């Protein structure tokens, strides 16, 4: 999807939204004086801006909090090492779905090849048994 | 690949466009109804 397509789609969505919900949105301002309506709109804009900035900061906080948490955990393990209670972490190798499926397919193929080719008797006649 | 930052920026822009559009509509309606002129007259009288 190109950026231009997104722009066109969003414009179409806005036009459709304006056609269907224009009256409902404008009816909010019907009982207001123009100053009140402008105050309402500016308040709405401020709310959206502040909320989006806060959510953006919250999202970006993960990148800062991750290393800090790692640092704190690392410190804890260092203390444990000093005390002599080192715990060996045994981590199983993590495979993604693709790798796991590939391993499974390989195993199945090996099984199948074993079943399909039973040990055959030597058919050459350079060994004559009497 | 779209990043999530794009969503926040898009949200901001949608709010900005909607707000400015609403503002224009409200102002045009108020000018047409003569409410702006009345307000301006009140301000001038004071």
Backbone of each chain as nested JSON, in Angstrom:
{
  "chains": [
    {"id": "A", "residues": [
      {"number": 1, "name": "UNK", "atoms": {"N": [0.836, -1.205, 0.0], "CA": [0.0, 0.0, 0.0], "C": [0.869, 1.252, 0.0]}},
      {"number": 2, "name": "UNK", "atoms": {"N": [0.613, 2.078, -0.978], "CA": [1.431, 3.275, -1.118], "C": [0.911, 4.392, -0.201]}},
      {"number": 3, "name": "UNK", "atoms": {"N": [1.772, 5.4, -0.021], "CA": [1.343, 6.507, 0.838], "C": [0.196, 7.285, 0.189]}},
      {"number": 4, "name": "UNK", "atoms": {"N": [0.264, 7.369, -1.155], "CA": [-0.77, 8.087, -1.883], "C": [-2.128, 7.395, -1.716]}},
      {"number": 5, "name": "UNK", "atoms": {"N": [-2.104, 6.057, -1.756], "CA": [-3.347, 5.303, -1.582], "C": [-3.952, 5.567, -0.212]}},
      {"number": 6, "name": "UNK", "atoms": {"N": [-3.084, 5.615, 0.795], "CA": [-3.569, 5.874, 2.157], "C": [-4.23, 7.241, 2.24]}},
      {"number": 7, "name": "UNK", "atoms": {"N": [-3.594, 8.206, 1.585], "CA": [-4.148, 9.57, 1.592], "C": [-5.527, 9.582, 0.928]}},
      {"number": 8, "name": "UNK", "atoms": {"N": [-5.617, 8.915, -0.238], "CA": [-6.898, 8.888, -0.955], "C": [-7.955, 8.178, -0.127]}},
      {"number": 9, "name": "UNK", "atoms": {"N": [-7.578, 7.052, 0.481], "CA": [-8.527, 6.296, 1.302], "C": [-9.012, 7.113, 2.488]}},
      {"number": 10, "name": "UNK", "atoms": {"N": [-8.071, 7.847, 3.123], "CA": [-8.473, 8.642, 4.288], "C": [-9.394, 9.79, 3.882]}},
      {"number": 11, "name": "UNK", "atoms": {"N": [-9.117, 10.371, 2.709], "CA": [-10.003, 11.437, 2.221], "C": [-11.397, 10.873, 1.946]}},
      {"number": 12, "name": "UNK", "atoms": {"N": [-11.451, 9.683, 1.318], "CA": [-12.756, 9.049, 1.055], "C": [-13.481, 8.766, 2.368]}},
      {"number": 13, "name": "UNK", "atoms": {"N": [-12.718, 8.265, 3.369], "CA": [-13.335, 7.961, 4.668], "C": [-13.887, 9.223, 5.316]}},
      {"number": 14, "name": "UNK", "atoms": {"N": [-13.126, 10.33, 5.193], "CA": [-13.587, 11.593, 5.787], "C": [-14.845, 12.105, 5.089]}},
      {"number": 15, "name": "UNK", "atoms": {"N": [-14.866, 11.972, 3.754], "CA": [-16.047, 12.432, 3.009], "C": [-17.269, 11.6, 3.395]}},
      {"number": 16, "name": "UNK", "atoms": {"N": [-17.075, 10.279, 3.468], "CA": [-18.194, 9.398, 3.836], "C": [-18.678, 9.731, 5.252]}},
      {"number": 17, "name": "UNK", "atoms": {"N": [-17.707, 9.934, 6.168], "CA": [-18.062, 10.294, 7.539], "C": [-18.812, 11.612, 7.594]}},
      {"number": 18, "name": "UNK", "atoms": {"N": [-18.349, 12.59, 6.797], "CA": [-19.022, 13.901, 6.787], "C": [-20.442, 13.772, 6.238]}},
      {"number": 19, "name": "UNK", "atoms": {"N": [-20.609, 12.933, 5.203], "CA": [-21.942, 12.773, 4.61], "C": [-22.9, 12.111, 5.597]}},
      {"number": 20, "name": "UNK", "atoms": {"N": [-22.406, 11.071, 6.295], "CA": [-23.314, 10.314, 7.161], "C": [-23.536, 10.976, 8.516]}},
      {"number": 21, "name": "UNK", "atoms": {"N": [-22.46, 11.561, 9.084], "CA": [-22.553, 12.046, 10.465], "C": [-22.432, 13.561, 10.585]}},
      {"number": 22, "name": "UNK", "atoms": {"N": [-22.447, 14.258, 9.454], "CA": [-22.299, 15.713, 9.499], "C": [-23.376, 16.392, 10.314]}},
      {"number": 23, "name": "UNK", "atoms": {"N": [-24.621, 15.976, 10.08], "CA": [-25.735, 16.6, 10.809], "C": [-25.624, 16.359, 12.313]}},
      {"number": 24, "name": "UNK", "atoms": {"N": [-25.252, 15.117, 12.67], "CA": [-25.15, 14.793, 14.098], "C": [-24.059, 15.61, 14.768]}},
      {"number": 25, "name": "UNK", "atoms": {"N": [-22.931, 15.785, 14.051], "CA": [-21.826, 16.552, 14.641], "C": [-22.2, 18.023, 14.743]}},
      {"number": 26, "name": "UNK", "atoms": {"N": [-22.845, 18.552, 13.685], "CA": [-23.193, 19.975, 13.69], "C": [-24.315, 20.278, 14.69]}},
      {"number": 27, "name": "UNK", "atoms": {"N": [-25.126, 19.246, 15.003], "CA": [-26.205, 19.486, 15.961], "C": [-25.672, 19.724, 17.373]}},
      {"number": 28, "name": "UNK", "atoms": {"N": [-24.398, 19.343, 17.626], "CA": [-23.787, 19.656, 18.929], "C": [-23.724, 21.168, 19.115]}},
      {"number": 29, "name": "UNK", "atoms": {"N": [-23.423, 21.874, 17.992], "CA": [-23.188, 23.31, 18.089], "C": [-24.46, 24.134, 17.876]}},
      {"number": 30, "name": "UNK", "atoms": {"N": [-25.585, 23.439, 17.67], "CA": [-26.802, 24.18, 17.329], "C": [-27.272, 25.06, 18.495]}},
      {"number": 31, "name": "UNK", "atoms": {"N": [-27.139, 24.536, 19.706], "CA": [-27.628, 25.316, 20.852], "C": [-26.596, 26.232, 21.454]}},
      {"number": 32, "name": "UNK", "atoms": {"N": [-25.458, 26.363, 20.8], "CA": [-24.375, 27.157, 21.383], "C": [-24.231, 28.468, 20.633]}},
      {"number": 33, "name": "UNK", "atoms": {"N": [-23.699, 29.447, 21.334], "CA": [-23.304, 30.675, 20.647], "C": [-21.975, 30.394, 19.946]}},
      {"number": 34, "name": "UNK", "atoms": {"N": [-21.59, 31.202, 18.976], "CA": [-20.338, 30.932, 18.257], "C": [-19.123, 30.883, 19.167]}},
      {"number": 35, "name": "UNK", "atoms": {"N": [-19.111, 31.719, 20.191], "CA": [-17.961, 31.696, 21.108], "C": [-17.882, 30.383, 21.87]}},
      {"number": 36, "name": "UNK", "atoms": {"N": [-19.057, 29.909, 22.31], "CA": [-19.086, 28.623, 23.019], "C": [-18.655, 27.49, 22.102]}},
      {"number": 37, "name": "UNK", "atoms": {"N": [-19.141, 27.556, 20.85], "CA": [-18.79, 26.507, 19.897], "C": [-17.287, 26.483, 19.656]}},
      {"number": 38, "name": "UNK", "atoms": {"N": [-16.692, 27.682, 19.502], "CA": [-15.246, 27.744, 19.277], "C": [-14.482, 27.238, 20.487]}},
      {"number": 39, "name": "UNK", "atoms": {"N": [-15.005, 27.569, 21.671], "CA": [-14.371, 27.078, 22.9], "C": [-14.411, 25.544, 22.949]}},
      {"number": 40, "name": "UNK", "atoms": {"N": [-15.557, 24.994, 22.565], "CA": [-15.731, 23.546, 22.536], "C": [-14.728, 22.895, 21.585]}},
      {"number": 41, "name": "UNK", "atoms": {"N": [-14.597, 23.498, 20.385], "CA": [-13.695, 22.925, 19.367], "C": [-12.247, 22.986, 19.846]}},
      {"number": 42, "name": "UNK", "atoms": {"N": [-11.863, 24.125, 20.405], "CA": [-10.475, 24.27, 20.872], "C": [-10.199, 23.305, 22.016]}},
      {"number": 43, "name": "UNK", "atoms": {"N": [-11.198, 23.12, 22.887], "CA": [-11.041, 22.149, 23.977], "C": [-10.858, 20.744, 23.436]}},
      {"number": 44, "name": "UNK", "atoms": {"N": [-11.651, 20.405, 22.431], "CA": [-11.547, 19.081, 21.796], "C": [-10.155, 18.876, 21.212]}},
      {"number": 45, "name": "UNK", "atoms": {"N": [-9.677, 19.91, 20.498], "CA": [-8.345, 19.815, 19.886], "C": [-7.266, 19.635, 20.955]}},
      {"number": 46, "name": "UNK", "atoms": {"N": [-7.378, 20.415, 22.017], "CA": [-6.375, 20.32, 23.085], "C": [-6.385, 18.936, 23.718]}},
      {"number": 47, "name": "UNK", "atoms": {"N": [-7.597, 18.404, 23.939], "CA": [-7.699, 17.071, 24.532], "C": [-7.028, 16.03, 23.645]}},
      {"number": 48, "name": "UNK", "atoms": {"N": [-7.334, 16.093, 22.338], "CA": [-6.762, 15.093, 21.42], "C": [-5.242, 15.201, 21.385]}},
      {"number": 49, "name": "UNK", "atoms": {"N": [-4.746, 16.448, 21.317], "CA": [-3.294, 16.642, 21.23], "C": [-2.607, 16.111, 22.485]}},
      {"number": 50, "name": "UNK", "atoms": {"N": [-3.161, 16.478, 23.639], "CA": [-2.532, 16.056, 24.893], "C": [-2.603, 14.536, 25.037]}},
      {"number": 51, "name": "UNK", "atoms": {"N": [-3.745, 13.965, 24.694], "CA": [-3.887, 12.503, 24.819], "C": [-2.932, 11.773, 23.876]}},
      {"number": 52, "name": "UNK", "atoms": {"N": [-2.802, 12.279, 22.646], "CA": [-1.919, 11.584, 21.703], "C": [-0.457, 11.725, 22.126]}},
      {"number": 53, "name": "UNK", "atoms": {"N": [-0.092, 12.903, 22.653], "CA": [1.299, 13.074, 23.113], "C": [1.57, 12.159, 24.303]}},
      {"number": 54, "name": "UNK", "atoms": {"N": [0.593, 12.065, 25.216], "CA": [0.772, 11.201, 26.388], "C": [0.894, 9.735, 25.975]}},
      {"number": 55, "name": "UNK", "atoms": {"N": [0.038, 9.325, 25.026], "CA": [0.095, 7.922, 24.596], "C": [1.401, 7.638, 23.863]}},
      {"number": 56, "name": "UNK", "atoms": {"N": [1.879, 8.641, 23.105], "CA": [3.163, 8.493, 22.415], "C": [4.296, 8.339, 23.427]}},
      {"number": 57, "name": "UNK", "atoms": {"N": [4.263, 9.16, 24.485], "CA": [5.291, 9.068, 25.523], "C": [5.216, 7.721, 26.229]}},
      {"number": 58, "name": "UNK", "atoms": {"N": [3.987, 7.272, 26.49], "CA": [3.793, 5.977, 27.162], "C": [4.353, 4.856, 26.313]}},
      {"number": 59, "name": "UNK", "atoms": {"N": [4.134, 4.97, 24.997], "CA": [4.662, 3.952, 24.087], "C": [6.184, 4.0, 24.059]}},
      {"number": 60, "name": "UNK", "atoms": {"N": [6.742, 5.219, 24.049], "CA": [8.191, 5.353, 24.003], "C": [8.86, 5.001, 25.306]}},
      {"number": 61, "name": "UNK", "atoms": {"N": [8.081, 4.99, 26.392], "CA": [8.638, 4.689, 27.714], "C": [9.185, 3.271, 27.767]}},
      {"number": 62, "name": "UNK", "atoms": {"N": [8.601, 2.358, 26.973], "CA": [9.031, 0.957, 26.992], "C": [10.496, 0.855, 26.593]}},
      {"number": 63, "name": "UNK", "atoms": {"N": [10.908, 1.686, 25.632], "CA": [12.291, 1.618, 25.171], "C": [13.265, 2.077, 26.25]}},
      {"number": 64, "name": "UNK", "atoms": {"N": [12.798, 3.032, 27.107], "CA": [13.666, 3.479, 28.189], "C": [13.602, 2.534, 29.378]}},
      {"number": 65, "name": "UNK", "atoms": {"N": [12.395, 2.001, 29.625], "CA": [12.211, 1.164, 30.809], "C": [12.855, -0.203, 30.632]}},
      {"number": 66, "name": "UNK", "atoms": {"N": [12.916, -0.695, 29.414], "CA": [13.476, -2.022, 29.156], "C": [14.917, -2.151, 29.629]}},
      {"number": 67, "name": "UNK", "atoms": {"N": [15.85, -1.286, 29.144], "CA": [17.234, -1.365, 29.594], "C": [17.395, -1.145, 31.088]}},
      {"number": 68, "name": "UNK", "atoms": {"N": [16.564, -0.248, 31.675], "CA": [16.665, 0.013, 33.115], "C": [16.296, -1.241, 33.892]}},
      {"number": 69, "name": "UNK", "atoms": {"N": [15.227, -1.893, 33.459], "CA": [14.806, -3.126, 34.134], "C": [15.88, -4.2, 34.0]}},
      {"number": 70, "name": "UNK", "atoms": {"N": [16.508, -4.244, 32.82], "CA": [17.564, -5.228, 32.591], "C": [18.732, -4.959, 33.534]}},
      {"number": 71, "name": "UNK", "atoms": {"N": [19.036, -3.641, 33.688], "CA": [20.14, -3.239, 34.568], "C": [19.85, -3.67, 35.999]}},
      {"number": 72, "name": "UNK", "atoms": {"N": [18.607, -3.44, 36.438], "CA": [18.238, -3.789, 37.808], "C": [18.339, -5.299, 38.006]}},
      {"number": 73, "name": "UNK", "atoms": {"N": [17.857, -6.045, 37.044], "CA": [17.929, -7.512, 37.145], "C": [19.372, -7.984, 37.146]}},
      {"number": 74, "name": "UNK", "atoms": {"N": [20.196, -7.363, 36.283], "CA": [21.604, -7.742, 36.203], "C": [22.31, -7.493, 37.522]}},
      {"number": 75, "name": "UNK", "atoms": {"N": [21.973, -6.374, 38.189], "CA": [22.571, -6.066, 39.477], "C": [22.235, -7.156, 40.495]}},
      {"number": 76, "name": "UNK", "atoms": {"N": [20.987, -7.576, 40.483], "CA": [20.55, -8.629, 41.403], "C": [21.341, -9.906, 41.208]}},
      {"number": 77, "name": "UNK", "atoms": {"N": [21.593, -10.273, 39.967], "CA": [22.307, -11.512, 39.722], "C": [23.77, -11.355, 40.135]}},
      {"number": 78, "name": "UNK", "atoms": {"N": [24.317, -10.117, 40.004], "CA": [25.705, -9.895, 40.431], "C": [25.846, -10.131, 41.935]}},
      {"number": 79, "name": "UNK", "atoms": {"N": [24.866, -9.618, 42.703], "CA": [24.874, -9.816, 44.153], "C": [24.839, -11.305, 44.467]}},
      {"number": 80, "name": "UNK", "atoms": {"N": [24.011, -12.009, 43.739], "CA": [23.926, -13.454, 43.948], "C": [25.259, -14.121, 43.65]}},
      {"number": 81, "name": "UNK", "atoms": {"N": [25.935, -13.641, 42.602], "CA": [27.214, -14.253, 42.24], "C": [28.243, -14.018, 43.335]}},
      {"number": 82, "name": "UNK", "atoms": {"N": [28.22, -12.801, 43.936], "CA": [29.175, -12.497, 44.999], "C": [28.964, -13.424, 46.2]}},
      {"number": 83, "name": "UNK", "atoms": {"N": [27.694, -13.685, 46.462], "CA": [27.402, -14.558, 47.603], "C": [27.742, -16.01, 47.306]}},
      {"number": 84, "name": "UNK", "atoms": {"N": [27.955, -16.301, 46.055], "CA": [28.312, -17.667, 45.701], "C": [27.112, -18.531, 45.401]}},
      {"number": 85, "name": "UNK", "atoms": {"N": [26.016, -17.909, 45.173], "CA": [24.82, -18.692, 44.825], "C": [24.494, -18.466, 43.36]}},
      {"number": 86, "name": "UNK", "atoms": {"N": [25.439, -18.849, 42.56], "CA": [25.235, -18.642, 41.13], "C": [24.291, -19.703, 40.578]}},
      {"number": 87, "name": "UNK", "atoms": {"N": [23.318, -19.236, 39.914], "CA": [22.334, -20.159, 39.347], "C": [22.539, -20.197, 37.839]}},
      {"number": 88, "name": "UNK", "atoms": {"N": [22.823, -21.367, 37.383], "CA": [23.018, -21.51, 35.94], "C": [21.657, -21.511, 35.256]}},
      {"number": 89, "name": "UNK", "atoms": {"N": [21.504, -20.557, 34.367], "CA": [20.246, -20.531, 33.637], "C": [20.382, -21.42, 32.407]}},
      {"number": 90, "name": "UNK", "atoms": {"N": [19.528, -22.403, 32.339], "CA": [19.53, -23.268, 31.167], "C": [18.376, -22.834, 30.286]}},
      {"number": 91, "name": "UNK", "atoms": {"N": [18.745, -22.279, 29.182], "CA": [17.686, -21.808, 28.289], "C": [17.564, -22.755, 27.108]}},
      {"number": 92, "name": "UNK", "atoms": {"N": [16.364, -23.195, 26.909], "CA": [16.112, -24.019, 25.731], "C": [16.211, -23.13, 24.504]}},
      {"number": 93, "name": "UNK", "atoms": {"N": [16.787, -23.674, 23.448], "CA": [16.887, -22.831, 22.254], "C": [15.514, -22.494, 21.713]}},
      {"number": 94, "name": "UNK", "atoms": {"N": [15.308, -21.218, 21.512], "CA": [13.987, -20.804, 21.03], "C": [13.929, -20.927, 19.517]}},
      {"number": 95, "name": "UNK", "atoms": {"N": [12.919, -21.604, 19.071], "CA": [12.727, -21.745, 17.631], "C": [11.462, -20.995, 17.252]}},
      {"number": 96, "name": "UNK", "atoms": {"N": [11.527, -20.368, 16.139], "CA": [10.269, -19.798, 15.658], "C": [9.482, -20.877, 14.918]}},
      {"number": 97, "name": "UNK", "atoms": {"N": [8.282, -20.523, 14.532], "CA": [7.383, -21.53, 13.949], "C": [7.982, -22.167, 12.702]}},
      {"number": 98, "name": "UNK", "atoms": {"N": [8.618, -21.305, 11.918], "CA": [9.187, -21.804, 10.669], "C": [10.261, -22.85, 10.928]}},
      {"number": 99, "name": "UNK", "atoms": {"N": [11.163, -22.528, 11.891], "CA": [12.242, -23.475, 12.197], "C": [11.686, -24.771, 12.764]}},
      {"number": 100, "name": "UNK", "atoms": {"N": [10.684, -24.631, 13.662], "CA": [10.107, -25.821, 14.285], "C": [9.463, -26.716, 13.238]}},
      {"number": 101, "name": "UNK", "atoms": {"N": [8.729, -26.076, 12.325], "CA": [8.078, -26.85, 11.252], "C": [9.106, -27.528, 10.365]}},
      {"number": 102, "name": "UNK", "atoms": {"N": [10.206, -26.819, 10.104], "CA": [11.249, -27.397, 9.245], "C": [11.869, -28.624, 9.917]}},
      {"number": 103, "name": "UNK", "atoms": {"N": [12.121, -28.495, 11.239], "CA": [12.696, -29.638, 11.967], "C": [11.745, -30.824, 11.959]}},
      {"number": 104, "name": "UNK", "atoms": {"N": [10.448, -30.513, 12.18], "CA": [9.429, -31.563, 12.186], "C": [9.382, -32.272, 10.835]}},
      {"number": 105, "name": "UNK", "atoms": {"N": [9.397, -31.437, 9.758], "CA": [9.337, -32.02, 8.409], "C": [10.555, -32.895, 8.151]}},
      {"number": 106, "name": "UNK", "atoms": {"N": [11.72, -32.422, 8.626], "CA": [12.952, -33.195, 8.428], "C": [12.865, -34.54, 9.138]}},
      {"number": 107, "name": "UNK", "atoms": {"N": [12.343, -34.508, 10.38], "CA": [12.211, -35.76, 11.146], "C": [11.274, -36.722, 10.441]}},
      {"number": 108, "name": "UNK", "atoms": {"N": [10.147, -36.156, 9.988], "CA": [9.16, -37.004, 9.301], "C": [9.746, -37.623, 8.052]}},
      {"number": 109, "name": "UNK", "atoms": {"N": [10.526, -36.803, 7.325], "CA": [11.136, -37.311, 6.088], "C": [12.105, -38.443, 6.399]}},
      {"number": 110, "name": "UNK", "atoms": {"N": [12.871, -38.245, 7.493], "CA": [13.838, -39.291, 7.85], "C": [13.123, -40.567, 8.243]}},
      {"number": 111, "name": "UNK", "atoms": {"N": [12.026, -40.434, 8.994], "CA": [11.231, -41.606, 9.36], "C": [10.706, -42.313, 8.127]}},
      {"number": 112, "name": "UNK", "atoms": {"N": [10.136, -41.532, 7.224], "CA": [9.538, -42.068, 6.006], "C": [10.565, -42.798, 5.159]}},
      {"number": 113, "name": "UNK", "atoms": {"N": [11.747, -42.191, 5.062], "CA": [12.77, -42.817, 4.225], "C": [13.194, -44.148, 4.836]}},
      {"number": 114, "name": "UNK", "atoms": {"N": [13.183, -44.21, 6.163], "CA": [13.54, -45.486, 6.804], "C": [12.497, -46.554, 6.506]}},
      {"number": 115, "name": "UNK", "atoms": {"N": [11.214, -46.113, 6.576], "CA": [10.146, -47.093, 6.346], "C": [10.128, -47.577, 4.895]}},
      {"number": 116, "name": "UNK", "atoms": {"N": [10.365, -46.613, 4.004], "CA": [10.232, -46.968, 2.586], "C": [11.338, -47.893, 2.109]}},
      {"number": 117, "name": "UNK", "atoms": {"N": [12.506, -47.734, 2.679], "CA": [13.606, -48.556, 2.174], "C": [14.048, -49.554, 3.238]}},
      {"number": 118, "name": "UNK", "atoms": {"N": [13.378, -50.672, 3.301], "CA": [13.819, -51.721, 4.218], "C": [15.137, -52.312, 3.725]}},
      {"number": 119, "name": "UNK", "atoms": {"N": [15.89, -52.875, 4.631], "CA": [17.177, -53.442, 4.183], "C": [16.978, -54.523, 3.125]}},
      {"number": 120, "name": "UNK", "atoms": {"N": [17.515, -54.277, 1.974], "CA": [17.314, -55.224, 0.868], "C": [18.438, -56.256, 0.852]}},
      {"number": 121, "name": "UNK", "atoms": {"N": [18.065, -57.387, 0.396], "CA": [19.068, -58.456, 0.285], "C": [19.991, -58.145, -0.884]}},
      {"number": 122, "name": "UNK", "atoms": {"N": [21.255, -58.424, -0.737], "CA": [22.17, -58.168, -1.855], "C": [21.804, -59.006, -3.075]}},
      {"number": 123, "name": "UNK", "atoms": {"N": [21.616, -58.288, -4.169], "CA": [21.165, -58.99, -5.367], "C": [22.306, -59.241, -6.354]}},
      {"number": 124, "name": "UNK", "atoms": {"N": [23.436, -58.816, -5.949], "CA": [24.565, -59.103, -6.853], "C": [25.02, -60.556, -6.66]}},
      {"number": 125, "name": "UNK", "atoms": {"N": [25.543, -61.103, -7.662], "CA": [25.896, -62.534, -7.587], "C": [27.401, -62.736, -7.574]}},
      {"number": 126, "name": "UNK", "atoms": {"N": [28.073, -61.758, -6.957], "CA": [29.506, -62.022, -6.808], "C": [29.806, -62.785, -5.53]}},
      {"number": 127, "name": "UNK", "atoms": {"N": [28.747, -62.904, -4.704], "CA": [28.932, -63.748, -3.507], "C": [28.047, -64.971, -3.659]}},
      {"number": 128, "name": "UNK", "atoms": {"N": [28.577, -66.028, -3.994], "CA": [27.784, -67.242, -4.198], "C": [27.854, -68.082, -2.944]}},
      {"number": 129, "name": "UNK", "atoms": {"N": [26.673, -68.322, -2.383], "CA": [26.641, -69.162, -1.166], "C": [26.026, -70.505, -1.503]}},
      {"number": 130, "name": "UNK", "atoms": {"N": [26.672, -71.481, -1.17], "CA": [26.146, -72.831, -1.434], "C": [25.857, -73.589, -0.15]}}
    ]},
    {"id": "B", "residues": [
      {"number": 1, "name": "UNK", "atoms": {"N": [6.857, -1.055, 6.038], "CA": [6.189, -1.412, 7.307], "C": [5.805, -0.123, 8.038]}},
      {"number": 2, "name": "UNK", "atoms": {"N": [4.543, -0.042, 8.463], "CA": [4.095, 1.145, 9.186], "C": [4.578, 1.097, 10.617]}},
      {"number": 3, "name": "UNK", "atoms": {"N": [5.009, 2.223, 11.106], "CA": [5.394, 2.296, 12.514], "C": [4.224, 2.861, 13.296]}},
      {"number": 4, "name": "UNK", "atoms": {"N": [4.241, 2.62, 14.61], "CA": [3.11, 3.049, 15.446], "C": [3.105, 4.565, 15.614]}},
      {"number": 5, "name": "UNK", "atoms": {"N": [4.286, 5.177, 15.403], "CA": [4.34, 6.637, 15.495], "C": [3.422, 7.268, 14.459]}},
      {"number": 6, "name": "UNK", "atoms": {"N": [3.337, 6.615, 13.331], "CA": [2.483, 7.116, 12.253], "C": [1.043, 7.272, 12.734]}},
      {"number": 7, "name": "UNK", "atoms": {"N": [0.616, 6.325, 13.578], "CA": [-0.762, 6.35, 14.096], "C": [-1.001, 7.608, 14.929]}},
      {"number": 8, "name": "UNK", "atoms": {"N": [-0.031, 7.928, 15.791], "CA": [-0.181, 9.105, 16.65], "C": [-0.216, 10.381, 15.81]}},
      {"number": 9, "name": "UNK", "atoms": {"N": [0.691, 10.442, 14.849], "CA": [0.735, 11.638, 13.997], "C": [-0.557, 11.747, 13.192]}},
      {"number": 10, "name": "UNK", "atoms": {"N": [-1.048, 10.586, 12.707], "CA": [-2.299, 10.593, 11.939], "C": [-3.455, 11.065, 12.815]}},
      {"number": 11, "name": "UNK", "atoms": {"N": [-3.454, 10.61, 14.081], "CA": [-4.505, 11.028, 15.018], "C": [-4.485, 12.544, 15.205]}},
      {"number": 12, "name": "UNK", "atoms": {"N": [-3.273, 13.072, 15.376], "CA": [-3.131, 14.519, 15.551], "C": [-3.649, 15.275, 14.335]}},
      {"number": 13, "name": "UNK", "atoms": {"N": [-3.27, 14.796, 13.164], "CA": [-3.66, 15.495, 11.94], "C": [-5.166, 15.42, 11.723]}},
      {"number": 14, "name": "UNK", "atoms": {"N": [-5.742, 14.246, 11.998], "CA": [-7.199, 14.103, 11.836], "C": [-7.921, 15.069, 12.766]}},
      {"number": 15, "name": "UNK", "atoms": {"N": [-7.439, 15.155, 14.015], "CA": [-8.07, 16.073, 14.97], "C": [-7.933, 17.519, 14.512]}},
      {"number": 16, "name": "UNK", "atoms": {"N": [-6.735, 17.828, 13.991], "CA": [-6.48, 19.198, 13.53], "C": [-7.394, 19.563, 12.37]}},
      {"number": 17, "name": "UNK", "atoms": {"N": [-7.485, 18.664, 11.391], "CA": [-8.324, 18.944, 10.221], "C": [-9.796, 19.023, 10.615]}},
      {"number": 18, "name": "UNK", "atoms": {"N": [-10.221, 18.074, 11.463], "CA": [-11.623, 18.09, 11.895], "C": [-11.935, 19.37, 12.641]}},
      {"number": 19, "name": "UNK", "atoms": {"N": [-11.042, 19.742, 13.55], "CA": [-11.269, 20.944, 14.349], "C": [-11.322, 22.185, 13.491]}},
      {"number": 20, "name": "UNK", "atoms": {"N": [-10.364, 22.279, 12.539], "CA": [-10.356, 23.493, 11.705], "C": [-11.583, 23.535, 10.799]}},
      {"number": 21, "name": "UNK", "atoms": {"N": [-11.979, 22.361, 10.295], "CA": [-13.183, 22.313, 9.454], "C": [-14.418, 22.728, 10.223]}},
      {"number": 22, "name": "UNK", "atoms": {"N": [-14.551, 22.196, 11.439], "CA": [-15.704, 22.549, 12.275], "C": [-15.707, 24.033, 12.596]}},
      {"number": 23, "name": "UNK", "atoms": {"N": [-14.505, 24.54, 12.88], "CA": [-14.386, 25.966, 13.214], "C": [-14.865, 26.83, 12.048]}},
      {"number": 24, "name": "UNK", "atoms": {"N": [-14.416, 26.467, 10.844], "CA": [-14.817, 27.235, 9.656], "C": [-16.336, 27.172, 9.482]}},
      {"number": 25, "name": "UNK", "atoms": {"N": [-16.9, 25.944, 9.63], "CA": [-18.35, 25.796, 9.442], "C": [-19.111, 26.639, 10.469]}},
      {"number": 26, "name": "UNK", "atoms": {"N": [-18.67, 26.55, 11.722], "CA": [-19.357, 27.299, 12.789], "C": [-19.277, 28.795, 12.54]}},
      {"number": 27, "name": "UNK", "atoms": {"N": [-18.081, 29.267, 12.146], "CA": [-17.912, 30.706, 11.906], "C": [-18.754, 31.187, 10.731]}},
      {"number": 28, "name": "UNK", "atoms": {"N": [-18.76, 30.389, 9.652], "CA": [-19.542, 30.782, 8.477], "C": [-21.019, 30.85, 8.831]}},
      {"number": 29, "name": "UNK", "atoms": {"N": [-21.491, 29.848, 9.589], "CA": [-22.906, 29.851, 9.995], "C": [-23.227, 31.053, 10.863]}},
      {"number": 30, "name": "UNK", "atoms": {"N": [-22.287, 31.372, 11.776], "CA": [-22.525, 32.492, 12.683], "C": [-22.551, 33.812, 11.923]}},
      {"number": 31, "name": "UNK", "atoms": {"N": [-21.663, 33.948, 10.95], "CA": [-21.652, 35.184, 10.15], "C": [-22.94, 35.288, 9.353]}},
      {"number": 32, "name": "UNK", "atoms": {"N": [-23.389, 34.164, 8.815], "CA": [-24.617, 34.182, 8.011], "C": [-25.835, 34.528, 8.862]}},
      {"number": 33, "name": "UNK", "atoms": {"N": [-25.851, 34.006, 10.114], "CA": [-26.99, 34.286, 10.986], "C": [-26.957, 35.7, 11.553]}},
      {"number": 34, "name": "UNK", "atoms": {"N": [-25.82, 36.368, 11.433], "CA": [-25.697, 37.712, 11.976], "C": [-25.309, 37.723, 13.448]}},
      {"number": 35, "name": "UNK", "atoms": {"N": [-24.892, 36.548, 13.963], "CA": [-24.522, 36.505, 15.389], "C": [-23.189, 37.193, 15.635]}},
      {"number": 36, "name": "UNK", "atoms": {"N": [-22.3, 37.069, 14.67], "CA": [-20.984, 37.689, 14.819], "C": [-21.13, 39.214, 14.824]}},
      {"number": 37, "name": "UNK", "atoms": {"N": [-21.97, 39.699, 13.912], "CA": [-22.192, 41.153, 13.853], "C": [-22.785, 41.657, 15.176]}},
      {"number": 38, "name": "UNK", "atoms": {"N": [-23.719, 40.848, 15.734], "CA": [-24.355, 41.248, 17.004], "C": [-23.311, 41.29, 18.134]}},
      {"number": 39, "name": "UNK", "atoms": {"N": [-22.46, 40.234, 18.148], "CA": [-21.408, 40.195, 19.165], "C": [-20.467, 41.391, 19.028]}},
      {"number": 40, "name": "UNK", "atoms": {"N": [-20.12, 41.679, 17.799], "CA": [-19.204, 42.786, 17.532], "C": [-19.833, 44.115, 17.943]}},
      {"number": 41, "name": "UNK", "atoms": {"N": [-21.153, 44.206, 17.705], "CA": [-21.855, 45.412, 18.098], "C": [-21.876, 45.565, 19.625]}},
      {"number": 42, "name": "UNK", "atoms": {"N": [-22.124, 44.435, 20.308], "CA": [-22.105, 44.473, 21.782], "C": [-20.76, 44.93, 22.289]}},
      {"number": 43, "name": "UNK", "atoms": {"N": [-19.695, 44.391, 21.689], "CA": [-18.346, 44.744, 22.125], "C": [-18.089, 46.238, 21.89]}},
      {"number": 44, "name": "UNK", "atoms": {"N": [-18.54, 46.72, 20.727], "CA": [-18.316, 48.13, 20.36], "C": [-19.088, 49.07, 21.287]}},
      {"number": 45, "name": "UNK", "atoms": {"N": [-20.32, 48.641, 21.658], "CA": [-21.136, 49.473, 22.536], "C": [-20.514, 49.591, 23.927]}},
      {"number": 46, "name": "UNK", "atoms": {"N": [-19.924, 48.499, 24.372], "CA": [-19.317, 48.547, 25.692], "C": [-18.076, 49.42, 25.657]}}
    ]}
  ]
}
